[in-house]
Structure formats: C-alpha cells, structure tokens
Amino acid sequence: MNLVHRLDKDTTGALIIAKNYKATRIFAKLFRERNVKKVYYALCLGMPKKNKGLIKILIQKDIQKKLKYSNIRQESLTHYEVVEKKHGLSSIIFFPLTGRKHQIRIVAKKLNCPIIGDKLYGKFQYQNENIKINNFLMLHALSVSFKYNNKTQKHFVNFSDKMFNYLKKLNFRFINYKDLKKYI
C-alpha cells in the first residue's frame, strides 16, 4: 500500500491510498496531469474581500540535494468560494488546481483569513470575547474525485467529531455531499 495523496499533519479528511504499485503509478499520473479534483473546507478568521475567486501565487519549495538546499518557487492555483460569514469568521471551500505543500493554508493567509488553529500561517488576534477560538486546525479535505477505469469516482468524507462539534457550537452551516454537488 502506498499513500498517493497526503494531507498536512493536522488536516482531516480524504486520503488516497493505492493498493499496489500499478495503482500508485496510475494515481501519480492522474495527479501529474491534474485529473484529481480535491475540495477542502476551512473555517477562517476574518472575511475575504471577494466571495469567490482564483488565487495564483508562487510557493517556495525547499529541495535537499547532496546536503545542499535549493529553493524553487512553484506556481500555485486555487479557486475558493465563501460559504458563510458570521462572528468575524468565514467558512470557505477551496479547490486547489495544483498540489503544493501548505497550499490551502498559504492561500487563506493571502486572503487575510488565516485558518483557525494554523500555528504556522495563522498568527492572529480575535476580537470577539463571546467566542473561544480553538487550537486545532479547522481544515478538512471534504472530497476527492477522479476517473479510473473509465468510471468517475467521487468520495466524500464527513467532518471529524471535533470539527463538527465546533462548527455546530458556532452555528455554521455544514457542507454535506448534496451541498458539495453545487461546488463541483
């Protein structure tokens, strides 16, 4: 078994694990050709100026070669759409078109809406005394879809209990598979 789609350490949600070497190669090709659609949900501090858009930025990639590090800047493309705004927070759906390390978290920061619980990119102050901000990352890989053996495979993963309970406490609307269809 091989992990072919990884998530940041504290991100919850959908992963793709290949059963064998042949499937690993097939998925590597699907990812390389950008034929895997991924949808992420995040609860963010603040509100973006626009409710939807495409963010195109360069993300630095560190590569170690023979004990020397080199920095390469790679293009990152991410569509986003705000689902809901309240309490000075936003729930946002992200659709990464590329797969860069920390891509969603960097894009959220670029939108001036860091993801709640992001200790690396989310240095923030929250001004609402009535709401306690949690310390776990509010980023969830909602779904992955791809074509395999001429069949489109769509996989949806429900929120973790921790995230579900926090969203419920703040009275944020949940995204289920039916809702997701209008975004994908």
Secondary structure, DSSP 8 states (H G I E B T S, - for coil): -EEEE---TT-EE--EEESSHHHHHHHHHHHHTT-EEEEEEEEEES--SSSEEEEEEEEEEEEEETTEEEEEEEEEEEEEEEEEEETTEEEEEEEESS--TTHHHHHHHHTT--BTT-TTT-------TTS---SS--EEEEEEEEEETTEEEEEE----HHHHHHHHHTT-----HHHHTTT-
